Amino acid sequence: MLSFEEWLILTLTCLAGAASPGPSVVVLIRSVTSTGVMAGVMFGLAHGFGILIYAGLVSIGLASLLLLSPFLFISIQVVGVGFLIWIGVNMIKAGLAAPEPLAPNSAHDNPPKSDLLAPLPYWQHARDGFLIAFLNPKVAVFFTAVFSQFLTAGQPVLMRVQMTATAWAVDTLWYILLAFILGLPMILRWFRRYANRINLIMGCVLIILASVIAISLVA
């Protein structure tokens, strides 16, 4: 087993990776603001499962098959770029939707229905969470760099399981925590009040991120 100091370093490193801004946070915001906290929880559980796959592959040494196969690595990234663009376009379309006029006595905090993306079934939020993680093979590169500091030849299976479980738990709990934070009434009201603008901005952010990835692939 890892010593407590080693486990703490691994945990903090995984937390830094999970907490770094990226498309996952943007899509999580979309899930919570459109459908609710439980949608964000489903997103977090599925996102953690995607991370579990890559962390597990690295811990048992199979990630090298992915990293040494440029065609497979790039193919997964290309699909990921298309997925980000698809979500981004849907968010931009929602952001450009003309808001319905408010009734004279309507509550100020209740946004027009057209400001929000239509609520999706929970399984679709889980799908988005999983694909955002799984279609980013650079996660395998991250865990290869991190785990290499602890893995040695002939290392016990239990230690590899501990490292994989740590990566999975940190990522899953982080996104579930974010879902509950975003679901706080004050924050949720703010997001929903300015839903059109936020959808438009976040949709553009996703397309820009996808474009950056596409340019790096071409380069």
mmCIF file of the C-alpha atoms, coordinates in Angstrom:
data_MODEL
# 
_entry.id   MODEL 
# 
loop_
_atom_site.group_PDB 
_atom_site.id 
_atom_site.type_symbol 
_atom_site.label_atom_id 
_atom_site.label_alt_id 
_atom_site.label_comp_id 
_atom_site.label_asym_id 
_atom_site.label_entity_id 
_atom_site.label_seq_id 
_atom_site.pdbx_PDB_ins_code 
_atom_site.Cartn_x 
_atom_site.Cartn_y 
_atom_site.Cartn_z 
_atom_site.occupancy 
_atom_site.B_iso_or_equiv 
_atom_site.pdbx_formal_charge 
_atom_site.auth_seq_id 
_atom_site.auth_comp_id 
_atom_site.auth_asym_id 
_atom_site.auth_atom_id 
_atom_site.pdbx_PDB_model_num 
ATOM 1   C CA . MET A 1 1   ? 0.000   0.000  0.000   1.00 0.00 ? 1   MET A CA 1 
ATOM 2   C CA . LEU A 1 2   ? 1.032   3.607  -0.485  1.00 0.00 ? 2   LEU A CA 1 
ATOM 3   C CA . SER A 1 3   ? 2.225   5.402  2.605   1.00 0.00 ? 3   SER A CA 1 
ATOM 4   C CA . PHE A 1 4   ? -0.037  8.158  3.899   1.00 0.00 ? 4   PHE A CA 1 
ATOM 5   C CA . GLU A 1 5   ? 2.324   10.827 2.538   1.00 0.00 ? 5   GLU A CA 1 
ATOM 6   C CA . GLU A 1 6   ? 2.387   9.199  -0.906  1.00 0.00 ? 6   GLU A CA 1 
ATOM 7   C CA . TRP A 1 7   ? -1.382  8.776  -0.923  1.00 0.00 ? 7   TRP A CA 1 
ATOM 8   C CA . LEU A 1 8   ? -1.864  12.423 0.078   1.00 0.00 ? 8   LEU A CA 1 
ATOM 9   C CA . ILE A 1 9   ? 0.402   13.618 -2.736  1.00 0.00 ? 9   ILE A CA 1 
ATOM 10  C CA . LEU A 1 10  ? -1.464  11.422 -5.217  1.00 0.00 ? 10  LEU A CA 1 
ATOM 11  C CA . THR A 1 11  ? -4.833  12.678 -3.954  1.00 0.00 ? 11  THR A CA 1 
ATOM 12  C CA . LEU A 1 12  ? -3.859  16.345 -4.196  1.00 0.00 ? 12  LEU A CA 1 
ATOM 13  C CA . THR A 1 13  ? -2.422  15.829 -7.685  1.00 0.00 ? 13  THR A CA 1 
ATOM 14  C CA . CYS A 1 14  ? -5.622  14.127 -8.862  1.00 0.00 ? 14  CYS A CA 1 
ATOM 15  C CA . LEU A 1 15  ? -7.663  16.925 -7.273  1.00 0.00 ? 15  LEU A CA 1 
ATOM 16  C CA . ALA A 1 16  ? -5.603  19.539 -9.113  1.00 0.00 ? 16  ALA A CA 1 
ATOM 17  C CA . GLY A 1 17  ? -6.276  17.714 -12.369 1.00 0.00 ? 17  GLY A CA 1 
ATOM 18  C CA . ALA A 1 18  ? -10.005 17.385 -11.691 1.00 0.00 ? 18  ALA A CA 1 
ATOM 19  C CA . ALA A 1 19  ? -10.363 21.015 -10.586 1.00 0.00 ? 19  ALA A CA 1 
ATOM 20  C CA . SER A 1 20  ? -8.604  22.492 -13.612 1.00 0.00 ? 20  SER A CA 1 
ATOM 21  C CA . PRO A 1 21  ? -11.078 24.461 -15.795 1.00 0.00 ? 21  PRO A CA 1 
ATOM 22  C CA . GLY A 1 22  ? -12.212 22.711 -18.940 1.00 0.00 ? 22  GLY A CA 1 
ATOM 23  C CA . PRO A 1 23  ? -15.208 21.555 -20.978 1.00 0.00 ? 23  PRO A CA 1 
ATOM 24  C CA . SER A 1 24  ? -16.346 19.202 -18.211 1.00 0.00 ? 24  SER A CA 1 
ATOM 25  C CA . VAL A 1 25  ? -17.207 22.132 -15.939 1.00 0.00 ? 25  VAL A CA 1 
ATOM 26  C CA . VAL A 1 26  ? -19.092 23.900 -18.732 1.00 0.00 ? 26  VAL A CA 1 
ATOM 27  C CA . VAL A 1 27  ? -21.223 20.842 -19.470 1.00 0.00 ? 27  VAL A CA 1 
ATOM 28  C CA . LEU A 1 28  ? -21.801 20.237 -15.751 1.00 0.00 ? 28  LEU A CA 1 
ATOM 29  C CA . ILE A 1 29  ? -23.168 23.783 -15.423 1.00 0.00 ? 29  ILE A CA 1 
ATOM 30  C CA . ARG A 1 30  ? -25.482 23.048 -18.338 1.00 0.00 ? 30  ARG A CA 1 
ATOM 31  C CA . SER A 1 31  ? -26.744 19.885 -16.644 1.00 0.00 ? 31  SER A CA 1 
ATOM 32  C CA . VAL A 1 32  ? -27.438 21.490 -13.272 1.00 0.00 ? 32  VAL A CA 1 
ATOM 33  C CA . THR A 1 33  ? -29.044 24.683 -14.576 1.00 0.00 ? 33  THR A CA 1 
ATOM 34  C CA . SER A 1 34  ? -31.257 22.904 -17.092 1.00 0.00 ? 34  SER A CA 1 
ATOM 35  C CA . THR A 1 35  ? -32.388 19.881 -15.100 1.00 0.00 ? 35  THR A CA 1 
ATOM 36  C CA . GLY A 1 36  ? -31.242 20.150 -11.478 1.00 0.00 ? 36  GLY A CA 1 
ATOM 37  C CA . VAL A 1 37  ? -28.723 18.903 -8.951  1.00 0.00 ? 37  VAL A CA 1 
ATOM 38  C CA . MET A 1 38  ? -29.484 15.225 -9.524  1.00 0.00 ? 38  MET A CA 1 
ATOM 39  C CA . ALA A 1 39  ? -28.565 15.655 -13.186 1.00 0.00 ? 39  ALA A CA 1 
ATOM 40  C CA . GLY A 1 40  ? -25.225 17.050 -12.022 1.00 0.00 ? 40  GLY A CA 1 
ATOM 41  C CA . VAL A 1 41  ? -24.762 14.072 -9.698  1.00 0.00 ? 41  VAL A CA 1 
ATOM 42  C CA . MET A 1 42  ? -25.404 11.683 -12.585 1.00 0.00 ? 42  MET A CA 1 
ATOM 43  C CA . PHE A 1 43  ? -22.917 13.664 -14.662 1.00 0.00 ? 43  PHE A CA 1 
ATOM 44  C CA . GLY A 1 44  ? -20.307 13.378 -11.890 1.00 0.00 ? 44  GLY A CA 1 
ATOM 45  C CA . LEU A 1 45  ? -20.788 9.625  -11.420 1.00 0.00 ? 45  LEU A CA 1 
ATOM 46  C CA . ALA A 1 46  ? -20.466 8.956  -15.144 1.00 0.00 ? 46  ALA A CA 1 
ATOM 47  C CA . HIS A 1 47  ? -17.518 11.340 -15.530 1.00 0.00 ? 47  HIS A CA 1 
ATOM 48  C CA . GLY A 1 48  ? -15.758 9.491  -12.722 1.00 0.00 ? 48  GLY A CA 1 
ATOM 49  C CA . PHE A 1 49  ? -16.372 6.198  -14.518 1.00 0.00 ? 49  PHE A CA 1 
ATOM 50  C CA . GLY A 1 50  ? -14.657 7.558  -17.619 1.00 0.00 ? 50  GLY A CA 1 
ATOM 51  C CA . ILE A 1 51  ? -11.692 8.595  -15.488 1.00 0.00 ? 51  ILE A CA 1 
ATOM 52  C CA . LEU A 1 52  ? -11.700 5.151  -13.857 1.00 0.00 ? 52  LEU A CA 1 
ATOM 53  C CA . ILE A 1 53  ? -11.218 3.502  -17.248 1.00 0.00 ? 53  ILE A CA 1 
ATOM 54  C CA . TYR A 1 54  ? -8.106  5.524  -18.100 1.00 0.00 ? 54  TYR A CA 1 
ATOM 55  C CA . ALA A 1 55  ? -6.645  5.322  -14.584 1.00 0.00 ? 55  ALA A CA 1 
ATOM 56  C CA . GLY A 1 56  ? -7.187  1.558  -14.621 1.00 0.00 ? 56  GLY A CA 1 
ATOM 57  C CA . LEU A 1 57  ? -5.535  1.175  -18.024 1.00 0.00 ? 57  LEU A CA 1 
ATOM 58  C CA . VAL A 1 58  ? -2.510  3.121  -16.815 1.00 0.00 ? 58  VAL A CA 1 
ATOM 59  C CA . SER A 1 59  ? -2.222  1.170  -13.562 1.00 0.00 ? 59  SER A CA 1 
ATOM 60  C CA . ILE A 1 60  ? -2.148  -2.202 -15.357 1.00 0.00 ? 60  ILE A CA 1 
ATOM 61  C CA . GLY A 1 61  ? 0.122   -0.976 -18.128 1.00 0.00 ? 61  GLY A CA 1 
ATOM 62  C CA . LEU A 1 62  ? -2.358  -1.146 -21.006 1.00 0.00 ? 62  LEU A CA 1 
ATOM 63  C CA . ALA A 1 63  ? -2.410  2.617  -21.574 1.00 0.00 ? 63  ALA A CA 1 
ATOM 64  C CA . SER A 1 64  ? 0.803   2.194  -23.583 1.00 0.00 ? 64  SER A CA 1 
ATOM 65  C CA . LEU A 1 65  ? -1.283  0.530  -26.304 1.00 0.00 ? 65  LEU A CA 1 
ATOM 66  C CA . LEU A 1 66  ? -3.288  3.733  -26.606 1.00 0.00 ? 66  LEU A CA 1 
ATOM 67  C CA . LEU A 1 67  ? -0.345  6.098  -26.331 1.00 0.00 ? 67  LEU A CA 1 
ATOM 68  C CA . LEU A 1 68  ? 1.695   4.163  -28.907 1.00 0.00 ? 68  LEU A CA 1 
ATOM 69  C CA . SER A 1 69  ? -1.157  4.057  -31.421 1.00 0.00 ? 69  SER A CA 1 
ATOM 70  C CA . PRO A 1 70  ? -1.372  7.530  -32.974 1.00 0.00 ? 70  PRO A CA 1 
ATOM 71  C CA . PHE A 1 71  ? -4.352  6.553  -35.136 1.00 0.00 ? 71  PHE A CA 1 
ATOM 72  C CA . LEU A 1 72  ? -6.425  5.363  -32.162 1.00 0.00 ? 72  LEU A CA 1 
ATOM 73  C CA . PHE A 1 73  ? -5.374  8.303  -29.985 1.00 0.00 ? 73  PHE A CA 1 
ATOM 74  C CA . ILE A 1 74  ? -6.213  10.885 -32.643 1.00 0.00 ? 74  ILE A CA 1 
ATOM 75  C CA . SER A 1 75  ? -9.441  9.123  -33.631 1.00 0.00 ? 75  SER A CA 1 
ATOM 76  C CA . ILE A 1 76  ? -10.770 9.366  -30.073 1.00 0.00 ? 76  ILE A CA 1 
ATOM 77  C CA . GLN A 1 77  ? -9.812  13.035 -29.959 1.00 0.00 ? 77  GLN A CA 1 
ATOM 78  C CA . VAL A 1 78  ? -11.543 13.754 -33.278 1.00 0.00 ? 78  VAL A CA 1 
ATOM 79  C CA . VAL A 1 79  ? -14.768 12.201 -31.998 1.00 0.00 ? 79  VAL A CA 1 
ATOM 80  C CA . GLY A 1 80  ? -14.342 14.255 -28.828 1.00 0.00 ? 80  GLY A CA 1 
ATOM 81  C CA . VAL A 1 81  ? -13.994 17.464 -30.843 1.00 0.00 ? 81  VAL A CA 1 
ATOM 82  C CA . GLY A 1 82  ? -17.192 16.672 -32.699 1.00 0.00 ? 82  GLY A CA 1 
ATOM 83  C CA . PHE A 1 83  ? -18.983 15.963 -29.414 1.00 0.00 ? 83  PHE A CA 1 
ATOM 84  C CA . LEU A 1 84  ? -17.902 19.305 -27.933 1.00 0.00 ? 84  LEU A CA 1 
ATOM 85  C CA . ILE A 1 85  ? -19.008 21.168 -31.068 1.00 0.00 ? 85  ILE A CA 1 
ATOM 86  C CA . TRP A 1 86  ? -22.392 19.407 -30.971 1.00 0.00 ? 86  TRP A CA 1 
ATOM 87  C CA . ILE A 1 87  ? -23.013 20.425 -27.358 1.00 0.00 ? 87  ILE A CA 1 
ATOM 88  C CA . GLY A 1 88  ? -21.704 23.936 -28.034 1.00 0.00 ? 88  GLY A CA 1 
ATOM 89  C CA . VAL A 1 89  ? -24.038 24.452 -30.993 1.00 0.00 ? 89  VAL A CA 1 
ATOM 90  C CA . ASN A 1 90  ? -27.033 23.298 -28.926 1.00 0.00 ? 90  ASN A CA 1 
ATOM 91  C CA . MET A 1 91  ? -26.121 25.764 -26.168 1.00 0.00 ? 91  MET A CA 1 
ATOM 92  C CA . ILE A 1 92  ? -25.704 28.623 -28.653 1.00 0.00 ? 92  ILE A CA 1 
ATOM 93  C CA . LYS A 1 93  ? -29.089 27.832 -30.201 1.00 0.00 ? 93  LYS A CA 1 
ATOM 94  C CA . ALA A 1 94  ? -30.651 27.953 -26.726 1.00 0.00 ? 94  ALA A CA 1 
ATOM 95  C CA . GLY A 1 95  ? -28.844 31.221 -26.013 1.00 0.00 ? 95  GLY A CA 1 
ATOM 96  C CA . LEU A 1 96  ? -30.141 32.825 -29.191 1.00 0.00 ? 96  LEU A CA 1 
ATOM 97  C CA . ALA A 1 97  ? -33.739 31.782 -28.543 1.00 0.00 ? 97  ALA A CA 1 
ATOM 98  C CA . ALA A 1 98  ? -36.006 34.801 -28.128 1.00 0.00 ? 98  ALA A CA 1 
ATOM 99  C CA . PRO A 1 99  ? -37.237 34.951 -24.509 1.00 0.00 ? 99  PRO A CA 1 
ATOM 100 C CA . GLU A 1 100 ? -40.950 34.781 -23.880 1.00 0.00 ? 100 GLU A CA 1 
ATOM 101 C CA . PRO A 1 101 ? -42.433 37.987 -22.413 1.00 0.00 ? 101 PRO A CA 1 
ATOM 102 C CA . LEU A 1 102 ? -42.974 37.868 -18.654 1.00 0.00 ? 102 LEU A CA 1 
ATOM 103 C CA . ALA A 1 103 ? -46.499 38.194 -17.320 1.00 0.00 ? 103 ALA A CA 1 
ATOM 104 C CA . PRO A 1 104 ? -47.115 41.452 -15.372 1.00 0.00 ? 104 PRO A CA 1 
ATOM 105 C CA . ASN A 1 105 ? -47.204 39.685 -11.983 1.00 0.00 ? 105 ASN A CA 1 
ATOM 106 C CA . SER A 1 106 ? -44.557 37.024 -12.631 1.00 0.00 ? 106 SER A CA 1 
ATOM 107 C CA . ALA A 1 107 ? -41.738 36.559 -10.142 1.00 0.00 ? 107 ALA A CA 1 
ATOM 108 C CA . HIS A 1 108 ? -38.528 38.270 -11.167 1.00 0.00 ? 108 HIS A CA 1 
ATOM 109 C CA . ASP A 1 109 ? -36.444 35.225 -10.292 1.00 0.00 ? 109 ASP A CA 1 
ATOM 110 C CA . ASN A 1 110 ? -38.365 32.890 -12.601 1.00 0.00 ? 110 ASN A CA 1 
ATOM 111 C CA . PRO A 1 111 ? -36.723 32.960 -16.037 1.00 0.00 ? 111 PRO A CA 1 
ATOM 112 C CA . PRO A 1 112 ? -38.656 32.677 -19.285 1.00 0.00 ? 112 PRO A CA 1 
ATOM 113 C CA . LYS A 1 113 ? -38.879 29.030 -20.307 1.00 0.00 ? 113 LYS A CA 1 
ATOM 114 C CA . SER A 1 114 ? -37.078 29.646 -23.576 1.00 0.00 ? 114 SER A CA 1 
ATOM 115 C CA . ASP A 1 115 ? -34.071 30.990 -21.645 1.00 0.00 ? 115 ASP A CA 1 
ATOM 116 C CA . LEU A 1 116 ? -33.261 27.465 -20.517 1.00 0.00 ? 116 LEU A CA 1 
ATOM 117 C CA . LEU A 1 117 ? -32.221 24.358 -22.349 1.00 0.00 ? 117 LEU A CA 1 
ATOM 118 C CA . ALA A 1 118 ? -35.023 21.814 -22.207 1.00 0.00 ? 118 ALA A CA 1 
ATOM 119 C CA . PRO A 1 119 ? -34.532 19.395 -19.291 1.00 0.00 ? 119 PRO A CA 1 
ATOM 120 C CA . LEU A 1 120 ? -32.988 16.125 -20.417 1.00 0.00 ? 120 LEU A CA 1 
ATOM 121 C CA . PRO A 1 121 ? -33.433 12.631 -18.973 1.00 0.00 ? 121 PRO A CA 1 
ATOM 122 C CA . TYR A 1 122 ? -30.831 11.769 -16.348 1.00 0.00 ? 122 TYR A CA 1 
ATOM 123 C CA . TRP A 1 123 ? -29.261 9.115  -18.571 1.00 0.00 ? 123 TRP A CA 1 
ATOM 124 C CA . GLN A 1 124 ? -28.381 11.782 -21.126 1.00 0.00 ? 124 GLN A CA 1 
ATOM 125 C CA . HIS A 1 125 ? -26.535 13.810 -18.496 1.00 0.00 ? 125 HIS A CA 1 
ATOM 126 C CA . ALA A 1 126 ? -24.722 10.609 -17.501 1.00 0.00 ? 126 ALA A CA 1 
ATOM 127 C CA . ARG A 1 127 ? -23.884 10.027 -21.162 1.00 0.00 ? 127 ARG A CA 1 
ATOM 128 C CA . ASP A 1 128 ? -22.441 13.525 -21.486 1.00 0.00 ? 128 ASP A CA 1 
ATOM 129 C CA . GLY A 1 129 ? -20.365 13.103 -18.327 1.00 0.00 ? 129 GLY A CA 1 
ATOM 130 C CA . PHE A 1 130 ? -18.910 9.811  -19.488 1.00 0.00 ? 130 PHE A CA 1 
ATOM 131 C CA . LEU A 1 131 ? -18.166 10.923 -23.029 1.00 0.00 ? 131 LEU A CA 1 
ATOM 132 C CA . ILE A 1 132 ? -16.536 14.201 -21.944 1.00 0.00 ? 132 ILE A CA 1 
ATOM 133 C CA . ALA A 1 133 ? -14.028 12.121 -19.944 1.00 0.00 ? 133 ALA A CA 1 
ATOM 134 C CA . PHE A 1 134 ? -13.706 9.100  -22.234 1.00 0.00 ? 134 PHE A CA 1 
ATOM 135 C CA . LEU A 1 135 ? -13.280 11.109 -25.445 1.00 0.00 ? 135 LEU A CA 1 
ATOM 136 C CA . ASN A 1 136 ? -10.286 12.895 -23.939 1.00 0.00 ? 136 ASN A CA 1 
ATOM 137 C CA . PRO A 1 137 ? -7.421  10.386 -24.217 1.00 0.00 ? 137 PRO A CA 1 
ATOM 138 C CA . LYS A 1 138 ? -5.045  12.996 -22.802 1.00 0.00 ? 138 LYS A CA 1 
ATOM 139 C CA . VAL A 1 139 ? -6.398  11.839 -19.441 1.00 0.00 ? 139 VAL A CA 1 
ATOM 140 C CA . ALA A 1 140 ? -4.294  8.713  -20.005 1.00 0.00 ? 140 ALA A CA 1 
ATOM 141 C CA . VAL A 1 141 ? -1.240  10.920 -20.546 1.00 0.00 ? 141 VAL A CA 1 
ATOM 142 C CA . PHE A 1 142 ? -1.962  12.718 -17.271 1.00 0.00 ? 142 PHE A CA 1 
ATOM 143 C CA . PHE A 1 143 ? -2.267  9.523  -15.261 1.00 0.00 ? 143 PHE A CA 1 
ATOM 144 C CA . THR A 1 144 ? 0.789   8.042  -16.939 1.00 0.00 ? 144 THR A CA 1 
ATOM 145 C CA . ALA A 1 145 ? 2.808   11.027 -15.721 1.00 0.00 ? 145 ALA A CA 1 
ATOM 146 C CA . VAL A 1 146 ? 1.271   10.921 -12.231 1.00 0.00 ? 146 VAL A CA 1 
ATOM 147 C CA . PHE A 1 147 ? 1.271   7.172  -11.639 1.00 0.00 ? 147 PHE A CA 1 
ATOM 148 C CA . SER A 1 148 ? 4.835   6.807  -12.938 1.00 0.00 ? 148 SER A CA 1 
ATOM 149 C CA . GLN A 1 149 ? 5.990   8.489  -9.732  1.00 0.00 ? 149 GLN A CA 1 
ATOM 150 C CA . PHE A 1 150 ? 4.601   5.581  -7.704  1.00 0.00 ? 150 PHE A CA 1 
ATOM 151 C CA . LEU A 1 151 ? 4.496   2.523  -9.978  1.00 0.00 ? 151 LEU A CA 1 
ATOM 152 C CA . THR A 1 152 ? 7.411   0.109  -10.029 1.00 0.00 ? 152 THR A CA 1 
ATOM 153 C CA . ALA A 1 153 ? 8.002   -3.287 -11.628 1.00 0.00 ? 153 ALA A CA 1 
ATOM 154 C CA . GLY A 1 154 ? 6.372   -6.099 -9.707  1.00 0.00 ? 154 GLY A CA 1 
ATOM 155 C CA . GLN A 1 155 ? 4.264   -3.743 -7.628  1.00 0.00 ? 155 GLN A CA 1 
ATOM 156 C CA . PRO A 1 156 ? 1.410   -5.452 -5.707  1.00 0.00 ? 156 PRO A CA 1 
ATOM 157 C CA . VAL A 1 157 ? -1.994  -5.424 -7.375  1.00 0.00 ? 157 VAL A CA 1 
ATOM 158 C CA . LEU A 1 158 ? -3.538  -3.906 -4.247  1.00 0.00 ? 158 LEU A CA 1 
ATOM 159 C CA . MET A 1 159 ? -1.390  -0.791 -4.613  1.00 0.00 ? 159 MET A CA 1 
ATOM 160 C CA . ARG A 1 160 ? -2.476  -0.366 -8.225  1.00 0.00 ? 160 ARG A CA 1 
ATOM 161 C CA . VAL A 1 161 ? -6.097  -0.745 -7.157  1.00 0.00 ? 161 VAL A CA 1 
ATOM 162 C CA . GLN A 1 162 ? -5.556  1.869  -4.443  1.00 0.00 ? 162 GLN A CA 1 
ATOM 163 C CA . MET A 1 163 ? -4.159  4.371  -6.947  1.00 0.00 ? 163 MET A CA 1 
ATOM 164 C CA . THR A 1 164 ? -6.945  3.749  -9.455  1.00 0.00 ? 164 THR A CA 1 
ATOM 165 C CA . ALA A 1 165 ? -9.625  3.999  -6.779  1.00 0.00 ? 165 ALA A CA 1 
ATOM 166 C CA . THR A 1 166 ? -8.129  7.261  -5.516  1.00 0.00 ? 166 THR A CA 1 
ATOM 167 C CA . ALA A 1 167 ? -8.231  8.830  -8.977  1.00 0.00 ? 167 ALA A CA 1 
ATOM 168 C CA . TRP A 1 168 ? -11.820 7.666  -9.489  1.00 0.00 ? 168 TRP A CA 1 
ATOM 169 C CA . ALA A 1 169 ? -13.047 8.828  -6.074  1.00 0.00 ? 169 ALA A CA 1 
ATOM 170 C CA . VAL A 1 170 ? -11.404 12.258 -6.287  1.00 0.00 ? 170 VAL A CA 1 
ATOM 171 C CA . ASP A 1 171 ? -12.851 13.010 -9.714  1.00 0.00 ? 171 ASP A CA 1 
ATOM 172 C CA . THR A 1 172 ? -16.328 11.709 -8.896  1.00 0.00 ? 172 THR A CA 1 
ATOM 173 C CA . LEU A 1 173 ? -16.600 13.509 -5.553  1.00 0.00 ? 173 LEU A CA 1 
ATOM 174 C CA . TRP A 1 174 ? -15.260 16.758 -7.024  1.00 0.00 ? 174 TRP A CA 1 
ATOM 175 C CA . TYR A 1 175 ? -17.928 16.963 -9.719  1.00 0.00 ? 175 TYR A CA 1 
ATOM 176 C CA . ILE A 1 176 ? -20.695 15.902 -7.328  1.00 0.00 ? 176 ILE A CA 1 
ATOM 177 C CA . LEU A 1 177 ? -19.560 18.649 -4.941  1.00 0.00 ? 177 LEU A CA 1 
ATOM 178 C CA . LEU A 1 178 ? -19.642 21.170 -7.797  1.00 0.00 ? 178 LEU A CA 1 
ATOM 179 C CA . ALA A 1 179 ? -23.142 20.004 -8.701  1.00 0.00 ? 179 ALA A CA 1 
ATOM 180 C CA . PHE A 1 180 ? -24.382 20.722 -5.179  1.00 0.00 ? 180 PHE A CA 1 
ATOM 181 C CA . ILE A 1 181 ? -22.635 24.109 -5.131  1.00 0.00 ? 181 ILE A CA 1 
ATOM 182 C CA . LEU A 1 182 ? -24.159 25.073 -8.478  1.00 0.00 ? 182 LEU A CA 1 
ATOM 183 C CA . GLY A 1 183 ? -27.509 23.861 -7.186  1.00 0.00 ? 183 GLY A CA 1 
ATOM 184 C CA . LEU A 1 184 ? -27.566 26.293 -4.264  1.00 0.00 ? 184 LEU A CA 1 
ATOM 185 C CA . PRO A 1 185 ? -30.725 28.418 -4.650  1.00 0.00 ? 185 PRO A CA 1 
ATOM 186 C CA . MET A 1 186 ? -28.884 31.743 -4.904  1.00 0.00 ? 186 MET A CA 1 
ATOM 187 C CA . ILE A 1 187 ? -26.433 30.472 -7.536  1.00 0.00 ? 187 ILE A CA 1 
ATOM 188 C CA . LEU A 1 188 ? -29.069 28.548 -9.468  1.00 0.00 ? 188 LEU A CA 1 
ATOM 189 C CA . ARG A 1 189 ? -31.388 31.566 -9.629  1.00 0.00 ? 189 ARG A CA 1 
ATOM 190 C CA . TRP A 1 190 ? -28.548 33.694 -10.988 1.00 0.00 ? 190 TRP A CA 1 
ATOM 191 C CA . PHE A 1 191 ? -27.660 31.145 -13.669 1.00 0.00 ? 191 PHE A CA 1 
ATOM 192 C CA . ARG A 1 192 ? -31.288 30.771 -14.686 1.00 0.00 ? 192 ARG A CA 1 
ATOM 193 C CA . ARG A 1 193 ? -31.959 34.506 -14.690 1.00 0.00 ? 193 ARG A CA 1 
ATOM 194 C CA . TYR A 1 194 ? -29.168 35.041 -17.231 1.00 0.00 ? 194 TYR A CA 1 
ATOM 195 C CA . ALA A 1 195 ? -29.569 31.657 -18.901 1.00 0.00 ? 195 ALA A CA 1 
ATOM 196 C CA . ASN A 1 196 ? -29.635 33.002 -22.466 1.00 0.00 ? 196 ASN A CA 1 
ATOM 197 C CA . ARG A 1 197 ? -26.367 34.902 -22.097 1.00 0.00 ? 197 ARG A CA 1 
ATOM 198 C CA . ILE A 1 198 ? -24.691 32.083 -20.175 1.00 0.00 ? 198 ILE A CA 1 
ATOM 199 C CA . ASN A 1 199 ? -25.747 29.442 -22.705 1.00 0.00 ? 199 ASN A CA 1 
ATOM 200 C CA . LEU A 1 200 ? -24.442 31.629 -25.512 1.00 0.00 ? 200 LEU A CA 1 
ATOM 201 C CA . ILE A 1 201 ? -21.100 32.301 -23.800 1.00 0.00 ? 201 ILE A CA 1 
ATOM 202 C CA . MET A 1 202 ? -20.541 28.705 -22.701 1.00 0.00 ? 202 MET A CA 1 
ATOM 203 C CA . GLY A 1 203 ? -21.512 27.375 -26.107 1.00 0.00 ? 203 GLY A CA 1 
ATOM 204 C CA . CYS A 1 204 ? -18.899 29.650 -27.698 1.00 0.00 ? 204 CYS A CA 1 
ATOM 205 C CA . VAL A 1 205 ? -16.347 28.548 -25.103 1.00 0.00 ? 205 VAL A CA 1 
ATOM 206 C CA . LEU A 1 206 ? -16.939 24.888 -25.974 1.00 0.00 ? 206 LEU A CA 1 
ATOM 207 C CA . ILE A 1 207 ? -16.545 25.550 -29.701 1.00 0.00 ? 207 ILE A CA 1 
ATOM 208 C CA . ILE A 1 208 ? -13.352 27.544 -29.069 1.00 0.00 ? 208 ILE A CA 1 
ATOM 209 C CA . LEU A 1 209 ? -11.951 24.696 -26.955 1.00 0.00 ? 209 LEU A CA 1 
ATOM 210 C CA . ALA A 1 210 ? -12.884 22.203 -29.664 1.00 0.00 ? 210 ALA A CA 1 
ATOM 211 C CA . SER A 1 211 ? -11.206 24.419 -32.269 1.00 0.00 ? 211 SER A CA 1 
ATOM 212 C CA . VAL A 1 212 ? -8.016  24.616 -30.220 1.00 0.00 ? 212 VAL A CA 1 
ATOM 213 C CA . ILE A 1 213 ? -7.940  20.821 -29.932 1.00 0.00 ? 213 ILE A CA 1 
ATOM 214 C CA . ALA A 1 214 ? -8.587  20.457 -33.673 1.00 0.00 ? 214 ALA A CA 1 
ATOM 215 C CA . ILE A 1 215 ? -5.791  22.886 -34.524 1.00 0.00 ? 215 ILE A CA 1 
ATOM 216 C CA . SER A 1 216 ? -3.387  20.996 -32.254 1.00 0.00 ? 216 SER A CA 1 
ATOM 217 C CA . LEU A 1 217 ? -4.336  17.749 -34.004 1.00 0.00 ? 217 LEU A CA 1 
ATOM 218 C CA . VAL A 1 218 ? -3.639  19.260 -37.421 1.00 0.00 ? 218 VAL A CA 1 
ATOM 219 C CA . ALA A 1 219 ? -0.363  20.741 -36.201 1.00 0.00 ? 219 ALA A CA 1 
# 
